Amino acid sequence: GNPRLLTGEGIDISGVQAAQQDLAGSGRTAILFAVDGQVAGIIGLADAPRDTAKTAIDALHEQGVEVAMLTGDNKPTADRIAALLGIDTVIADVLPEDKSAKVAELQKTGKKVAMVGDGVNDAPALAQADLGIAIGAGTDVAIETADVVLMRSDPLDVAIALKIGKGTLRKMRQNLGWAIGYNAAALPIAAGVFYPAFGIMLSPEIAALSMSGSSVIVAVNALLLKRLRLPAQAPAATTMQKEPEHA
């Protein structure tokens, strides 16, 4: 396990601390092994980002979204990945049970927080976030807690989902504004309110056709959502793996 785990079990890790610091300094996560209460070895693991991760981060930035990494890895390792992908904020060395508290801290600064996760330990943070996004291949607990479930384990789908959500909300507001404005103007005319002063009045036939026309305009505007420009799909992502770098 990590140094914190072995230290908690009363195992002396002073003999490998220099190697651990070297691994951390190079952006690797140190995994220690112990046998019969004695440190037996150390392995360095390095994360390989998915192929679409950089594209996803860039797409989120284009939408004005600040991207933060919330991870249990050490700071140097997290900083290495963040530098590769262009992540704005790094919150490292976070215990699983502390993730929801970190989300709450971001919310206290006045930010709307969307959390992406897939594990059992992510469920409290998904529930705490303003928008919880679970990966479809994740655990049942995470999926049940999240507001949005992505069917693929592709980071780019996060940017696509947000783009579709914003586009849908924009169309809803447009249609609502049109419906309110149209009816506010048409109903008094159809009721003959302006007839005594201006001689303006709609016959029942014209009023019925006008109402149908309004519905058609709303439907056509909603169909224009299909023309929404989504982030470009990249080649299929490869699963992020941990590969041994040092023994």
VOPAGU-2260 file (C-alpha; in pm, 1 decimal, decimal comma):
REM VOPAGU-2260
SITE   aa  ch    i         X         Y         Z
SITE  GLY   A    0       0,0       0,0       0,0
SITE  ASN   A    1      95,6     365,1      26,3
SITE  PRO   A    2     335,0     493,2     294,0
SITE  ARG   A    3      43,1     615,4     506,6
SITE  LEU   A    4     -99,4     262,6     526,5
SITE  LEU   A    5     226,4      97,0     626,6
SITE  THR   A    6     305,0     364,8     883,8
SITE  GLY   A    7     -40,5     316,8    1031,6
SITE  GLU   A    8      37,0     -53,1    1072,4
SITE  GLY   A    9     350,0      32,4    1270,1
SITE  ILE   A   10     594,2     -64,3     993,2
SITE  ASP   A   11     921,4     129,3     970,2
SITE  ILE   A   12     961,2     270,2     617,4
SITE  SER   A   13    1269,2     484,0     679,6
SITE  GLY   A   14    1483,8     249,4     470,1
SITE  VAL   A   15    1290,4     325,9     150,6
SITE  GLN   A   16    1197,9     689,0     210,5
SITE  ALA   A   17    1476,1     814,8     -17,3
SITE  ALA   A   18    1353,9     593,6    -302,9
SITE  GLN   A   19     996,2     699,6    -231,5
SITE  GLN   A   20    1089,0    1067,4    -254,6
SITE  ASP   A   21    1276,6    1006,0    -580,6
SITE  LEU   A   22     968,3     840,1    -729,0
SITE  ALA   A   23     739,5    1118,8    -607,2
SITE  GLY   A   24     973,8    1380,5    -748,5
SITE  SER   A   25     953,0    1216,8   -1090,9
SITE  GLY   A   26     572,5    1215,3   -1081,4
SITE  ARG   A   27     522,5     851,1    -987,2
SITE  THR   A   28     310,8     694,5    -714,8
SITE  ALA   A   29     506,9     480,9    -468,5
SITE  ILE   A   30     358,5     145,9    -363,9
SITE  LEU   A   31     536,5     -22,2     -73,6
SITE  PHE   A   32     544,0    -393,3       7,0
SITE  ALA   A   33     594,5    -542,5     351,3
SITE  VAL   A   34     648,1    -900,7     464,9
SITE  ASP   A   35     625,7   -1003,2     830,0
SITE  GLY   A   36     624,8    -641,3     943,7
SITE  GLN   A   37     932,6    -542,4     739,6
SITE  VAL   A   38     949,9    -335,8     420,4
SITE  ALA   A   39    1035,9    -572,9     134,7
SITE  GLY   A   40    1024,5    -346,7    -169,3
SITE  ILE   A   41     886,5     -44,6    -346,9
SITE  ILE   A   42     731,9       0,4    -692,1
SITE  GLY   A   43     666,8     324,2    -879,9
SITE  LEU   A   44     349,7     355,7   -1087,0
SITE  ALA   A   45     277,1     619,8   -1349,4
SITE  ASP   A   46     -62,9     707,4   -1496,6
SITE  ALA   A   47    -109,8     718,9   -1873,4
SITE  PRO   A   48    -394,1     960,9   -1962,7
SITE  ARG   A   49    -663,5     842,8   -2201,3
SITE  ASP   A   50    -623,4     944,3   -2563,1
SITE  THR   A   51    -925,1    1178,2   -2549,8
SITE  ALA   A   52    -842,6    1335,3   -2211,9
SITE  LYS   A   53    -658,5    1637,6   -2355,8
SITE  THR   A   54    -932,6    1694,0   -2614,8
SITE  ALA   A   55   -1194,3    1676,6   -2338,9
SITE  ILE   A   56   -1011,5    1931,0   -2121,6
SITE  ASP   A   57    -973,3    2169,0   -2416,0
SITE  ALA   A   58   -1345,0    2132,5   -2499,0
SITE  LEU   A   59   -1440,3    2213,4   -2139,8
SITE  HIS   A   60   -1217,5    2520,7   -2143,8
SITE  GLU   A   61   -1390,7    2638,4   -2462,4
SITE  GLN   A   62   -1720,3    2618,3   -2271,9
SITE  GLY   A   63   -1577,3    2832,5   -1992,8
SITE  VAL   A   64   -1546,6    2544,3   -1747,8
SITE  GLU   A   65   -1260,6    2540,8   -1497,8
SITE  VAL   A   66   -1121,5    2188,2   -1460,7
SITE  ALA   A   67    -993,9    2054,4   -1128,1
SITE  MET   A   68    -836,0    1719,6   -1043,1
SITE  LEU   A   69    -941,5    1558,6    -713,8
SITE  THR   A   70    -712,8    1264,2    -644,0
SITE  GLY   A   71    -559,4    1052,1    -373,4
SITE  ASP   A   72    -223,7    1049,7    -554,1
SITE  ASN   A   73      66,6    1255,8    -425,7
SITE  LYS   A   74     107,7    1615,4    -540,6
SITE  PRO   A   75     403,1    1563,3    -779,2
SITE  THR   A   76     222,2    1279,7    -959,1
SITE  ALA   A   77     -97,7    1482,1    -988,0
SITE  ASP   A   78      94,5    1789,2   -1106,2
SITE  ARG   A   79     259,5    1584,0   -1382,6
SITE  ILE   A   80     -76,3    1468,1   -1520,8
SITE  ALA   A   81    -225,1    1816,9   -1482,0
SITE  ALA   A   82      61,1    1969,9   -1679,6
SITE  LEU   A   83      13,7    1716,6   -1961,1
SITE  LEU   A   84    -360,2    1777,3   -1988,6
SITE  GLY   A   85    -388,1    2147,0   -1904,2
SITE  ILE   A   86    -588,1    2098,4   -1582,3
SITE  ASP   A   87    -637,7    2425,9   -1393,4
SITE  THR   A   88    -648,6    2315,0   -1029,4
SITE  VAL   A   89    -492,5    2015,6    -853,5
SITE  ILE   A   90    -622,5    1887,0    -519,6
SITE  ALA   A   91    -399,4    1593,1    -425,7
SITE  ASP   A   92    -347,9    1356,5    -130,0
SITE  VAL   A   93    -724,0    1342,8     -70,8
SITE  LEU   A   94    -860,7    1047,6     125,3
SITE  PRO   A   95   -1173,6     884,2     -23,7
SITE  GLU   A   96   -1391,0     995,4     266,0
SITE  ASP   A   97   -1271,3    1357,0     228,0
SITE  LYS   A   98   -1373,5    1404,9    -136,9
SITE  SER   A   99   -1720,7    1536,2     -55,1
SITE  ALA   A  100   -1568,2    1788,3     187,8
SITE  LYS   A  101   -1337,4    1917,9     -86,5
SITE  VAL   A  102   -1636,2    1959,2    -318,9
SITE  ALA   A  103   -1816,9    2151,9     -44,5
SITE  GLU   A  104   -1514,0    2380,6      -4,2
SITE  LEU   A  105   -1528,3    2468,2    -374,4
SITE  GLN   A  106   -1901,1    2537,8    -345,1
SITE  LYS   A  107   -1839,0    2775,6     -54,0
SITE  THR   A  108   -1631,3    2992,8    -288,1
SITE  GLY   A  109   -1946,8    3052,8    -492,4
SITE  LYS   A  110   -1872,0    2805,2    -769,8
SITE  LYS   A  111   -2113,2    2558,8    -926,8
SITE  VAL   A  112   -1938,7    2222,5    -907,1
SITE  ALA   A  113   -1981,2    1921,8   -1135,1
SITE  MET   A  114   -1817,1    1601,8   -1011,6
SITE  VAL   A  115   -1718,8    1312,3   -1238,3
SITE  GLY   A  116   -1659,0     975,0   -1072,8
SITE  ASP   A  117   -1713,1     603,1   -1101,7
SITE  GLY   A  118   -1627,2     435,6    -771,8
SITE  VAL   A  119   -1804,5     362,8    -443,4
SITE  ASN   A  120   -1584,9     623,9    -275,2
SITE  ASP   A  121   -1704,1     887,3    -524,3
SITE  ALA   A  122   -2072,9     852,4    -431,1
SITE  PRO   A  123   -2072,7    1107,4    -142,5
SITE  ALA   A  124   -1890,4    1363,1    -359,7
SITE  LEU   A  125   -2131,5    1300,5    -649,0
SITE  ALA   A  126   -2422,0    1364,8    -413,5
SITE  GLN   A  127   -2259,9    1680,4    -273,4
SITE  ALA   A  128   -2185,6    1833,1    -614,9
SITE  ASP   A  129   -2434,3    2056,8    -794,8
SITE  LEU   A  130   -2410,5    1810,8   -1084,6
SITE  GLY   A  131   -2297,4    1451,6   -1035,7
SITE  ILE   A  132   -2172,4    1270,7   -1346,4
SITE  ALA   A  133   -2106,4     895,7   -1326,6
SITE  ILE   A  134   -1929,2     675,2   -1576,7
SITE  GLY   A  135   -2156,4     399,8   -1706,4
SITE  ALA   A  136   -1891,6     136,7   -1634,5
SITE  GLY   A  137   -1871,9     251,7   -1271,9
SITE  THR   A  138   -2022,5     101,8    -958,4
SITE  ASP   A  139   -2397,0      79,8    -898,1
SITE  VAL   A  140   -2368,8     314,2    -598,5
SITE  ALA   A  141   -2207,1     587,8    -807,7
SITE  ILE   A  142   -2460,1     543,7   -1088,6
SITE  GLU   A  143   -2757,4     563,0    -850,2
SITE  THR   A  144   -2619,6     876,3    -682,8
SITE  ALA   A  145   -2531,4    1069,8    -999,0
SITE  ASP   A  146   -2756,5    1310,1   -1188,7
SITE  VAL   A  147   -2609,1    1210,6   -1526,1
SITE  VAL   A  148   -2477,0     868,6   -1632,3
SITE  LEU   A  149   -2239,9     843,4   -1928,6
SITE  MET   A  150   -2267,6     517,3   -2119,1
SITE  ARG   A  151   -1900,3     514,7   -2222,2
SITE  SER   A  152   -1580,3     559,3   -2023,1
SITE  ASP   A  153   -1467,6     842,4   -2250,2
SITE  PRO   A  154   -1369,5    1177,4   -2091,5
SITE  LEU   A  155   -1486,0    1359,8   -2404,3
SITE  ASP   A  156   -1843,3    1252,5   -2326,9
SITE  VAL   A  157   -1836,4    1484,1   -2023,3
SITE  ALA   A  158   -1783,9    1786,9   -2247,9
SITE  ILE   A  159   -2044,6    1656,4   -2494,1
SITE  ALA   A  160   -2302,2    1605,7   -2217,0
SITE  LEU   A  161   -2249,6    1958,6   -2082,6
SITE  LYS   A  162   -2274,4    2105,1   -2433,8
SITE  ILE   A  163   -2602,9    1921,7   -2498,2
SITE  GLY   A  164   -2738,0    2025,7   -2158,1
SITE  LYS   A  165   -2656,4    2393,7   -2213,0
SITE  GLY   A  166   -2799,1    2384,3   -2565,2
SITE  THR   A  167   -3120,1    2221,2   -2444,6
SITE  LEU   A  168   -3163,1    2475,5   -2165,7
SITE  ARG   A  169   -3106,6    2761,0   -2411,7
SITE  LYS   A  170   -3376,8    2623,9   -2646,6
SITE  MET   A  171   -3616,8    2583,5   -2353,9
SITE  ARG   A  172   -3569,5    2947,9   -2258,0
SITE  GLN   A  173   -3611,8    3062,9   -2618,0
SITE  ASN   A  174   -3933,5    2864,9   -2661,3
SITE  LEU   A  175   -4069,8    2979,5   -2326,4
SITE  GLY   A  176   -3992,5    3342,5   -2409,2
SITE  TRP   A  177   -4155,7    3310,9   -2750,4
SITE  ALA   A  178   -4467,6    3142,7   -2608,2
SITE  ILE   A  179   -4512,4    3405,5   -2336,2
SITE  GLY   A  180   -4449,4    3698,5   -2570,9
SITE  TYR   A  181   -4668,5    3562,1   -2849,6
SITE  ASN   A  182   -4962,8    3487,2   -2623,3
SITE  ALA   A  183   -4926,3    3816,1   -2436,7
SITE  ALA   A  184   -4967,4    3999,0   -2768,7
SITE  ALA   A  185   -5214,5    3768,8   -2944,6
SITE  LEU   A  186   -5466,8    3698,7   -2667,5
SITE  PRO   A  187   -5577,3    4062,8   -2617,4
SITE  ILE   A  188   -5615,2    4102,8   -2994,9
SITE  ALA   A  189   -5817,2    3781,0   -3022,6
SITE  ALA   A  190   -6035,5    3894,1   -2730,8
SITE  GLY   A  191   -6113,8    4223,2   -2907,8
SITE  VAL   A  192   -5945,3    4445,4   -2649,8
SITE  PHE   A  193   -5806,3    4677,6   -2918,8
SITE  TYR   A  194   -6114,5    4675,7   -3143,1
SITE  PRO   A  195   -6295,1    4979,1   -2992,6
SITE  ALA   A  196   -5989,2    5204,0   -3016,1
SITE  PHE   A  197   -5803,5    5072,0   -3321,1
SITE  GLY   A  198   -6047,0    4844,1   -3499,4
SITE  ILE   A  199   -5805,2    4550,4   -3464,8
SITE  MET   A  200   -5962,1    4208,7   -3417,4
SITE  LEU   A  201   -5890,1    3848,2   -3514,4
SITE  SER   A  202   -6155,2    3615,8   -3644,1
SITE  PRO   A  203   -6176,0    3272,6   -3475,5
SITE  GLU   A  204   -6030,7    3107,6   -3786,4
SITE  ILE   A  205   -5726,7    3336,1   -3798,4
SITE  ALA   A  206   -5676,8    3303,9   -3421,6
SITE  ALA   A  207   -5675,8    2922,6   -3447,5
SITE  LEU   A  208   -5428,0    2929,9   -3735,7
SITE  SER   A  209   -5207,0    3175,2   -3548,0
SITE  MET   A  210   -5196,8    2949,3   -3242,6
SITE  SER   A  211   -5105,1    2651,3   -3462,1
SITE  GLY   A  212   -4834,1    2860,8   -3624,9
SITE  SER   A  213   -4690,1    2944,9   -3284,7
SITE  SER   A  214   -4669,5    2574,4   -3198,6
SITE  VAL   A  215   -4494,2    2503,4   -3528,5
SITE  ILE   A  216   -4235,1    2774,5   -3459,6
SITE  VAL   A  217   -4162,6    2628,2   -3114,7
SITE  ALA   A  218   -4127,3    2276,6   -3259,5
SITE  VAL   A  219   -3895,6    2390,5   -3539,6
SITE  ASN   A  220   -3678,6    2582,9   -3294,1
SITE  ALA   A  221   -3649,1    2270,8   -3078,4
SITE  LEU   A  222   -3548,8    2062,3   -3381,7
SITE  LEU   A  223   -3264,5    2305,8   -3450,0
SITE  LEU   A  224   -3096,2    2153,2   -3143,8
SITE  LYS   A  225   -2979,0    1877,7   -3379,9
SITE  ARG   A  226   -2750,7    2135,3   -3541,5
SITE  LEU   A  227   -2567,2    2190,2   -3213,3
SITE  ARG   A  228   -2191,2    2174,3   -3267,3
SITE  LEU   A  229   -2052,6    1910,0   -3033,8
SITE  PRO   A  230   -1685,4    1861,1   -2938,5
SITE  ALA   A  231   -1510,2    1660,8   -3210,0
SITE  GLN   A  232   -1489,8    1289,4   -3147,4
SITE  ALA   A  233   -1135,2    1159,7   -3119,1
SITE  PRO   A  234   -1014,0     802,7   -3182,2
SITE  ALA   A  235   -1127,9     544,7   -2928,4
SITE  ALA   A  236    -963,3     599,9   -2593,1
SITE  THR   A  237    -731,5     348,5   -2437,6
SITE  THR   A  238    -791,0     258,8   -2076,4
SITE  MET   A  239    -569,9     441,4   -1828,7
SITE  GLN   A  240    -332,9     186,4   -1683,4
SITE  LYS   A  241     -74,0     184,3   -1409,8
SITE  GLU   A  242     260,7      60,6   -1534,1
SITE  PRO   A  243     558,4     -24,5   -1313,3
SITE  GLU   A  244     841,3     224,1   -1357,2
SITE  HIS   A  245    1080,1     138,6   -1077,7
SITE  ALA   A  246    1152,3    -148,2    -845,8
